[in-house]
Amino acid sequence: MSNAANNGSPTKPLRNDCFALPPGVNWTPVDEALARLRSRLHPVVGVDQDIPLAQLNGRILAKDVYAPRAHPPSCNSAVDGYALAGPLTEVPCVLPLVDGRSAAGEPYTGQVPEGHAIRILTGAVMPAGTDTVVLEEDCEVIDGQLHLNGTLKAGANRRKAGEDIQAQDCILTAGTRLTPTQISVLASVGIESVDVYQRLRVGVLSTGDEVKPVGAPVTDWQIYDANRPMLSAMVTQLGYELVDLGHALDRAEDVKAALERGADQCDLILTSGGVSAGDEDHVSKTLKAHGDISNWRIAIKPGRPLALAMFKGTPVVGLPGNPVAAWVCALRFGVPAMALLAGGEWFEPTSYLIPANFSKNKKPGRSEMLRARVRDGQVEVFGSEGSGRVTGLAWSEGLVELDESAQEIEPGTPVRFIPYGSFGL
């Protein structure tokens, strides 16, 4: 059952007309399309409660998290050396040493008199009366006395209690995708479990009479399905639950049956192929006949046709059939949409201005996404812009995004490079 929580709080389904375009809208610039998509989506998954730390990697927080204690919980030493009880006298000077030491896990429980010092190790609690630590390399012990040989600032080499996190601080906010570093923050203040959104269930469907699954016999006029393995790998790498909806022939009844399976099992369906207005574009025809569809013609190359629809309460993102176009549209539109539906934050991928190592005369009217990679501080692009050239996907490490304006790119011209890692891939 899609769009409903199995555990935790219920969620509100998307409206059937949430993707409708205003009258008269034809070509939509990329930034405008992204803004519209963002404004019409919200989380569609329920909440799993009290999930332990060991199971949190890649999950999305459902509630803000507050620290139950400070970090560090007490003032401690940042180095191995000697803790001093101030005020400091002029240096060089000699201070009597107190018997004993303070070590991590074995704090010194007594009071260090003013003008005295005590041995202390990294991470150890600062004994009462001390406020400064001198590195052992900057002093020496002679006959039970500490000789300071250099200048020293009061409070040096000391970590204050709560200097990183104060008790009751909000340490992570709802919508955060948890990574190993964020899990370490939870553990540092003793949090054993948190509430997270359920994993978004994403169905992946390929279509087309000419498309065959890998391993099936093929003729010269048929091709192997590159899109479904590619999109499936994307879904799992992003941490979502994959539902393989297989492949549907260019028949209305086959497409409808596959979409019905997806609506029963998924929170979102990704399709590839069949989303234009041709005779055999049965994805768009089926969604129009049995759902609510809006064909967004995005001013982007490669790409253009992007079908956004609701089918029996489940959102459908219909991607172009050419692998490069499917990849680009899935990255720019599918990945942030999935993040928002899954309870995460909508994001714009991080990009960098890098000098071009290529020439291009770009016409106005559409954004262009070029397969690219960075070498020796410059960005180079794949030799062909053809949307069927899958070798360019493996060759590339990101995309150069050129906006709708006319541009004359020469070697050295700064261009916007978006690494695939910015999308979490």
N, C-alpha and C positions, 0 to 999 in steps of 0.2 A: 504493500500500500504506500503510494508516494505522497509527499507533501504533508506527512503527519508524523508526530513523534511516537516512537515505540516506548520510550521512557522519558521522564522529565516533562518539561512544559510543552504544551501544544504550540504549533506554529500556524501563522496565517498564510493560506495559499496565495499564489499570484492571481491577479485578475485575468480573465480570459482575453481582455483587450489591452493588456499592459504593453504590448509591443506596437500598437497602432501608431502610424505616422500621421502628422497633420495633413489636411487636404492640400494637394498641390506640391508636396515635397517629393522630389525625384532623387537627384544625386545628393548624398549627404557627406560632408567632409568628415574625416576620421575623428577629429576632436569633438565635433558635434554629435556624431554617432555614439562615441564613448560616453559622453555626458548624458545623452538620452537613456542609454542602456543602464547606466548607474542609477539614474533617478527612478527606474521602474522595477528594480530588484530589491529583495530583502531575504534574510535567511529563511529557508524552507525545511530545515531539519530540526529535530528535537534535541534534547539534552541528555547526555549520560552523566550520572552523578558519581562523585567520589572515585574517580579513576586514579589509580596509584601512579607514582612517578615513573615506574618502569614501563608503563604503557602510554606515556604522554607524547612521545616524539612524533611530531607532525600533526598532532591534534590541535583544535582551535578552542581557546578559552571561551566559556559561555558567561562568565562573571568576572568582574574585577577581583583581584587578589590582594589582600592586605597582610602585611608582615605581623606575625604574632609576637616577634621579639626583634631586638636590634641586631645589626651586623656591622662590625663585631659586637658581641654582647658586653665586652669589657675592654678597657684600655690595655693595649698590649704592645710588645716590642716588635719592630719591623726587622731587626737584625740581631745577630749574636754580639754581645758586648757586655756593658755594665750600666745598670740603671743608677742614676744620680738623684740624691735628695737635695733640692735647691734651697736657697738661691745659689746660682753658680758663682764661684769666686773667679778671680782673674786666672787665666791660664798662661803659662804652665802652672799647675798646682798639684798638690798631693791630697788624696782623700782616703780616710780609713775605710777598709772593706768590712762589711758585715758578714758574719759566718752564714753559710747557706747559699741558696740560689733559687731563681724562679725559672722553671722550665714549662714548656707547653704540656698541659695536663697535670703538672705538679706545681701549683702556684706557691709562692712564699707567703705565709700567713701572718708574719709579724709586721711591725712598723719600722721603716728605715729612718734613723734619726737624721735631722738636717745636717748637711755637710758630710754625709757618708755615702757609700756606694755599695752595690751588690751585684753579683754575677747574674746575668739574664740571657736567655736564649730566644731565638726567633719564635714569635707566636705566644710567648709566655705573658701572663698577666703582669702588668706593672705593679710592683709591691706598693703598699700604702706609704705615702710620703715621697715617692719618686715621680719625676715628670719628664725626664730626659734620658736618652740612651746614647752612650758613646760607643762607636765601633771598636772592636777589640784591636783592630789594626792601628787605631789612633791613640793607643795608650799601652801601658805595661804595668804589670804587678811586680812589686819588689818588697819583700819582707812583709806581706800582708797589707800593703798599701797600694792604692791605684794612682799612677802618675799620668796626668793628662798633659799631652805634648802640643796640642794645637787648639785652634779656636773651636768653639762649640756654641750653637744657638739653643736657647732654652726651648724644650719641647721637641728637639730633634729625634728622628728615628723612632717616633712613637705614633701608634695608631690610636686615635680617640674612639671611645665607645660610640657606636652608632654613626660613625663618619660615613659609612657606605649606605646603611639603611637604618632608619629610625623605626621603632615599634609603631605599628598602625599606619606606616607608609603604604600607599598603593604602589605595589611593585610591578604588576602586570595588569593590563586592561583587557576587558572582554574584546574578542575579535583577534587577539594575538595568536598567530600560529607558533606553537611551541617548538623550539629547537633545543639541541643539547645545552647551549649556553643559557637559555632561559630556564631550563629544567634545573640547572645548577643554582640559579637564583632562588627558586622555590626550595630546594634542598638546604640552602645556606641558612634559612630562617626556620627550618624544621617542618615545612609543609609536606605532608605525606600524600595528599590526594587533592584533586580539584575537579570542578564540574567543567565538562567540555561538550561541544556540539558533537552530535553523532556524525559519522563520516558520510559525506555526500555520496550518494549512489549515482554513478554516471554510466549511462548506457552508450555504447558505441556501435553504430550501424553503418555498414557500407551498402551501396546500391549500384546497379548497373548490369546489363546482360553481358557486357564485354569484360566484366571483372570476375576473376576466379580466386578462391582462397589458395594460399601457398600450399603446394602439394597435390593440387587437383590437376588433371590433364588439361592442356590448353591447346588451342589452334592458333594460327598466325594472327587472327583478328581479335584475340583475347589477350588480356593482360592480368598479371598477378596483382592481388590487392595489397598495395603498399600503405593505404590510408588507415585501415583498421589496426594493424599492428603499431603503426606510428602513434595514432591517437590513444590507443590503449596504454602504451608505454607512458605517454604524457600523463594520463589520468592517474596511474599508479604511482609515478614519481612525485606527483603533487600531493600524494597522501590520501586520495579518494578511493572509494570502493568501486572497482570496475565491474560492470555488468556487460558481458559480451553478447550483443544482440545479433551477431553474425552478419550474413549477407542476404540482401533481398534482390530478386530479379526485377526488371522494369515492368512490373505488373501491379496494378492498383491493389489487388487483393493481397499480394505478398508484402507490399510496403505497409499496408494498413495492419496486417497481422503482426508485423515486426514492431510497429509503433505501439500497438496495443500491449504487447509483451513489455515494452519499455515503460509504458505508463503504469503498468501494474507493479513493476519492480524498481523503478528508478525515480530519483529526484530531478534528473536532467537527462536529456537525450542529445547526443552529438551524432549527426548524420553527415555523410559525405556523398556528393553527387546528387543529381536530380532536383536541384533547387531553382533552376531557371524557368523559362516559360516555353520550353520546347515540347514536342509531341511526346517524348519519353521521359519527361521530368516529373515522375510520379510522386516524388516526395512533396513537392510544392502542390501538386494537384490533390493529393490525399489530405494534406493539411488544410487546404482550402475547403475541401468537401466535408471534412469531419472535425475540423478544429478551427482555430482562429489564427490566421497567418498574416504576417506583414513582410513582404520582400523588401529588405533594405538594400538599396543599390549604393554601396559605399564607394566614395571617390578614392579608391585605392588600387594599386597595381603591385603584385597580382591579387586578384580577389574579385571585387565588385558584387556578385550576388551573395547575399547573406540572408537566409530565411530565419526569421525569429517568430516562433509560434507557440501556442498553447494547444496541447492535445490531451483531452481528458484530464485536465488539471495539472499536466506536467509540461514544463518548458522544454522547447526543442530549439537547438541551434543547428541550422542546416548550413553546412560548409560546402564550398565548391569542391568539385571532384578531382581537379588536378592537384597532385600531392603538395607542390610548393604553395599554391593558393590556399589549400586546406590548412597547411602548417601556419602560414602567416595569419590567416583569419582566426585560427584557434588561439594563437598567441595573443594577438591584439585585442580580441573580443571575448573568446571563450575563457581564457585563463582568469582575467579579472572578474568575469561574470560568475564563474564557478566559485571563486574565493568569496564573493559576497553571498551567494546562495548557501554556502557552507558555513556561514556565520563569521567569516573573516572580514578583513578590511579591503575595500576597493583600492587598487594601487595603480599608479603609473610606473612602468619599469624605469629603473635608473639608467640614464644614458650619459655618454661622455662625448665631448667635442674632441675629435682626433683628426690630424691632417690626413687628407685623402692621398692614396697612392694610385689614383685612376683619373680618367677624364670622362665627362659625361655632359651632354647637352640635353637638359630635361625640359620638356614642354610644360606649360601651366595646365591646371585643371584637376590633377589627381596627386595624391600622395603616392610615393613609390617606396617599396621595401626591397632592398637589395641584399642578397646573401653575402655575408662579409666575414672577415676575420682580421685580427690585428697582428702585424709582424713588424718588428724593429720600429715601434712607435708610430706606425702609419697603418691606416685601414685600407685593405684591398678587397675587391669584390669579385664574385664568381664571373667567369668569362661569358656566360650566357644568362639572359634574363628569362628564358623560357620556363613556364610554370610546370612543365612536365619533366624537367631535368632534376631527378631525385639525387644525383651525385652531388649537386650543389648544396643539398641539405647536409650531407655528411661532411663535406668540405668546410662548411661555414661554422662559425662559433657565435654568430649573432647577426644582427640586421643593421644596415644603414637605412635610416628613415629620412626621406626627403619630403618636405611639405608640399602643398599644392602649387606653390609659386614656380615660375620659370627660373631655372638655375643653370649656370655654367660652371661645372665643376672641373677644376684643373688640379694636378698634383700640388699638394700643399694647402688646398682649400679645406678649412675645418668643416667636418660633417658629423652628424649625430649618429653615434654607434651605440646600439643596445645589445649587450651580451645576453645570450640565452639564460645565463645565471640570474639575470634580473627578474626573470619569470619564475624562478624556482626550479629551473631545469639544468 
